[in-house]
Amino acid sequence: MNQTAQYLRSRSSEQAIEVAILVNHLILDAVRADASDIHIEPWESTLVVRIRLVGVLTELVHLPLDLMEKISGRLKVMANLISYQTDLPQEGHVPANPDFGGVELRISVFPTVRGEKIVVRIFNPQNRSFDLSSLGFEDETLKTFLSLLARPSGLILLTGPTGSGKTTAIYSALYHLVQRSGPRISISTVEDPVEFNLPMVSQTQINPRKEFTYPRALRSLMRQDPQVIMVGEIRDPETAAITVQAGLTGHLVISTIHSGSTAGVFARLINMDIEPFLLSSSIIGIVGLRLIRRNCPFCSQPYQPEPGLLRLVPTEVVETASFRRSVGCEGCLHTGFSGRTALTELLLVDEVLRESILQKMPTRALQRVAIQQGMETLWHMGLRRVVNGQTPLEEILRVIAVDQF
């Protein structure tokens, strides 16, 4: 039983609950479980508290709805938000506090028809490693990615859905550059927001309310003599144009962009009015990222996937696979999983692919060309983990769309 549930049982009535202590227990339970987020949301008859464990929401406790305003008020005070404002979204930050195990909290409050929904993002500096070799990249992928980081100029893009590990990967890349070159390299970033402070890196956080936007920051940054530029996210045509131009003018630029697939990044940028010849000249590599949950080592056991799922797997793979799935135990908090690792799809832009981009080939065609040039897809990378018993087949299908096979 978690501490929150124990505390609630120890109270004789709802009136005896001290909200400050209750909120502390909620945060500490999430930190001890190594959760990334806390969701506090009013449902029909209860105030449900869920935590995100290894990427999936898990119920922690149900509270009386009457506590909603008190809990919301407490969290707003902690984050220096306007406590009486309930009809507009608010965002705030709680600095690291020893009472919460030294974690930082980012609090987002959003009005709904039943009341305010609160999401608390947990940042634990002690649990965050920026070592590229620990991310789960395949050996060959890591070797190629490091070779891209060694280039003096060009644009490297990371793509994937929210929560796929892009930020950790991009910070790890910058940390690698710092470790490799030390004070001989000038690295600057433009982010929204700055999530972690990196040593020897000049980090900037945009502020749209003061018209300090990505384009404005990047234009000014180009006069700061940087060798490496990290752009938190390419969101609009103006940011895309400046980022591409920076990659063409002697800078190594690393950024992220949302796209349905790795090869689809080119179509996304073309839709932002970037000419294909600029893309073929500036982009040197694109990394597609997904995070998958790993089987718990304590309760993992052999199993046979459903026949319908096995039809998606080549026969020769099925015959040699060691399918394993965890049933849940105390060690994994009955989730069946222990931590996450990265699946990667590294598209290296070579002469053949550049010519295909210049011909404005559709995304499917570009994907085929990349595979012919040696790119291993997310699906094949995932199957390799399944065959080795690292994760169940269902987990791969959870994060990779069938049309991406």
Stockholm file with secondary structure:
# STOCKHOLM 1.0

chainA/1-405         MNQTAQYLRSRSSEQAIEVAILVNHLILDAVRADASDIHIEPWESTLVVRIRLVGVLTELVHLPLDLMEKISGRLKVMANLISYQTDLPQEGHVPANPDFGGVELRISVFPTVRGEKIVVRIFNPQNRSFDLSSLGFEDETLKTFLSLLARPSGLILLTGPTGSGKTTAIYSALYHLVQRSGPRISISTVEDPVEFNLPMVSQTQINPRKEFTYPRALRSLMRQDPQVIMVGEIRDPETAAITVQAGLTGHLVISTIHSGSTAGVFARLINMDIEPFLLSSSIIGIVGLRLIRRNCPFCSQPYQPEPGLLRLVPTEVVETASFRRSVGCEGCLHTGFSGRTALTELLLVDEVLRESILQKMPTRALQRVAIQQGMETLWHMGLRRVVNGQTPLEEILRVIAVDQF
#=GR chainA/1-405 SS CCHHHHHHHHCSSGGGCCHHHHHHHHHHHHHHTTCSEEEEEECSSEEEEEEEETTEEEEEEEEEGGGHHHHHHHHHHHTTCCTTCCSSCEEEEEEEEGGGTTEEEEEEEEEETTEEEEEEEEECGGGCCCCGGGSCCCHHHHHHHHHHHTSSSEEEEEECSTTSSHHHHHHHHHHHHHHHHGGGCCEEEEESSCCSCCTTCEEEECBGGGTBCHHHHHHHHGGGCCSEEEESCCCSHHHHHHHHHHHHTTCEEEEECCCSSSTHHHHHHHTTTCCHHHHHHHEEEEEEEEEEEEECTTTEEECCCCHHHHTTSCHHHHHHCCCEEECCCGGGTTSSEEEEEEEEEEEECCHHHHHHHHTTCCHHHHHHHHHHTTCCCHHHHHHHHHHTTSSCHHHHHHHSCGGGC
#=GC SS_cons         CCHHHHHHHHCSSGGGCCHHHHHHHHHHHHHHTTCSEEEEEECSSEEEEEEEETTEEEEEEEEEGGGHHHHHHHHHHHTTCCTTCCSSCEEEEEEEEGGGTTEEEEEEEEEETTEEEEEEEEECGGGCCCCGGGSCCCHHHHHHHHHHHTSSSEEEEEECSTTSSHHHHHHHHHHHHHHHHGGGCCEEEEESSCCSCCTTCEEEECBGGGTBCHHHHHHHHGGGCCSEEEESCCCSHHHHHHHHHHHHTTCEEEEECCCSSSTHHHHHHHTTTCCHHHHHHHEEEEEEEEEEEEECTTTEEECCCCHHHHTTSCHHHHHHCCCEEECCCGGGTTSSEEEEEEEEEEEECCHHHHHHHHTTCCHHHHHHHHHHTTCCCHHHHHHHHHHTTSSCHHHHHHHSCGGGC
//
